[in-house]
Amino acid sequence: MGVVINQYNVYLMNLDPTVGHEIKKTRPCLVISPNEMNHNIDTIIIAPMTTKSHAYPTRVPLKFGGKNGWIVLDQIRTVDKIRLINQLGKITKKETIEVKRVLKEMLVD
C-alpha cells in the first residue's frame, strides 16, 4: 500500500468484524500511534470517530467533514493497515492537544 500513514490524520477504515460493544462499520478513525510505528510496522493504533455519542470524559468533541462528532478514545485499538480505505484529513492543533490530554489522563496519570 502506497499510503503514508501519519499520526493525528483521519482515515476511513473498515472496523468489521467486531464483537460485543466495539464500534463497528466503516467509519473515520484517528491514528494515534507515533509515526515511527506507523511508517515501520503493519499495524497502527486508532481511535474510532462517531457522530452518535454524548459528552464523556474519554471522548473528544470535534467538527470534521462538516459534521459534529466525537473521537472515541475509550475504544482505541490496534488494527492492521489492510483495514484502511483512504485518507480523509487531519484534526486541528487544538483537537490534537485535547486528544493528548485525554490519553495522558486515561493511560498515564
C-alpha positions as CSV (number, residue, x, y, z in Angstrom):
1,M,0.0,0.0,0.0
2,G,1.5,3.3,-1.1
3,V,-0.3,5.5,1.6
4,V,2.0,7.1,4.2
5,I,0.0,7.0,7.4
6,N,0.7,9.8,9.8
7,Q,-0.3,10.5,13.5
8,Y,-3.3,12.7,14.0
9,N,-4.6,12.1,10.5
10,V,-8.1,10.7,9.9
11,Y,-8.6,7.7,7.7
12,L,-11.7,5.9,6.6
13,M,-11.4,2.4,8.0
14,N,-13.4,-0.8,7.9
15,L,-13.7,-1.9,11.5
16,D,-15.7,-5.1,10.8
17,P,-15.7,-7.8,12.1
18,T,-16.2,-6.7,15.7
19,V,-17.6,-8.3,18.8
20,G,-19.7,-7.1,21.7
21,H,-19.8,-3.4,22.2
22,E,-16.9,-2.5,19.9
23,I,-17.7,0.3,17.4
24,K,-18.3,-1.3,14.0
25,K,-18.8,-0.5,10.4
26,T,-16.7,1.6,8.0
27,R,-16.0,4.9,9.7
28,P,-13.5,7.7,10.1
29,C,-10.7,6.8,12.6
30,L,-8.0,9.0,14.1
31,V,-4.4,7.5,14.0
32,I,-2.9,8.0,17.5
33,S,0.2,5.7,17.1
34,P,3.5,7.6,16.5
35,N,4.9,7.9,13.0
36,E,7.9,5.7,13.9
37,M,5.4,2.9,14.4
38,N,3.1,3.9,11.5
39,H,6.0,4.0,9.0
40,N,7.7,0.8,10.0
41,I,5.2,-1.9,11.0
42,D,1.9,-3.2,9.5
43,T,-0.3,-2.2,12.4
44,I,-1.5,1.2,13.6
45,I,-3.3,2.4,16.8
46,I,-6.5,4.1,16.0
47,A,-9.5,5.7,17.8
48,P,-12.8,5.4,16.0
49,M,-14.9,8.6,15.4
50,T,-18.7,8.8,15.6
51,T,-21.5,11.4,15.3
52,K,-23.7,9.4,17.7
53,S,-22.4,9.9,21.2
54,H,-22.7,12.2,24.2
55,A,-20.2,14.1,26.4
56,Y,-18.0,11.7,28.3
57,P,-14.5,12.2,29.7
58,T,-12.9,9.8,27.3
59,R,-14.5,11.4,24.2
60,V,-13.1,14.4,22.4
61,P,-15.7,16.6,20.6
62,L,-14.7,17.9,17.1
63,K,-16.1,19.2,13.9
64,F,-14.9,17.1,10.9
65,G,-16.1,16.9,7.4
66,G,-18.8,19.4,8.2
67,K,-20.3,17.2,10.9
68,N,-20.1,17.5,14.7
69,G,-18.7,14.3,16.2
70,W,-16.5,12.6,18.8
71,I,-13.1,10.9,18.9
72,V,-13.9,7.8,21.0
73,L,-10.7,7.3,23.0
74,D,-12.3,4.6,25.2
75,Q,-12.3,2.4,22.0
76,I,-8.7,2.7,21.0
77,R,-7.4,-0.4,19.3
78,T,-4.6,-1.7,17.2
79,V,-5.6,-2.6,13.6
80,D,-3.8,-3.9,10.5
81,K,-3.3,-1.3,7.8
82,I,-5.3,-3.5,5.5
83,R,-8.4,-2.0,7.1
84,L,-7.5,1.4,5.7
85,I,-9.7,2.7,2.8
86,N,-8.5,6.3,2.3
87,Q,-7.3,9.4,4.0
88,L,-9.9,12.0,5.0
89,G,-7.8,14.8,6.5
90,K,-6.3,15.9,9.8
91,I,-7.6,17.1,13.1
92,T,-6.8,20.7,14.3
93,K,-3.9,21.6,16.6
94,K,-6.5,22.4,19.3
95,E,-8.1,18.9,18.9
96,T,-4.7,17.3,18.9
97,I,-3.8,18.9,22.2
98,E,-7.1,17.7,23.7
99,V,-6.6,14.1,22.4
100,K,-3.1,14.1,24.0
101,R,-4.5,15.5,27.3
102,V,-7.3,12.9,27.5
103,L,-4.9,10.0,26.6
104,K,-2.4,11.1,29.2
105,E,-5.2,11.3,31.8
106,M,-6.5,7.8,30.8
107,L,-3.3,5.9,30.5
108,V,-0.5,7.8,32.3
109,D,-1.7,9.9,35.3
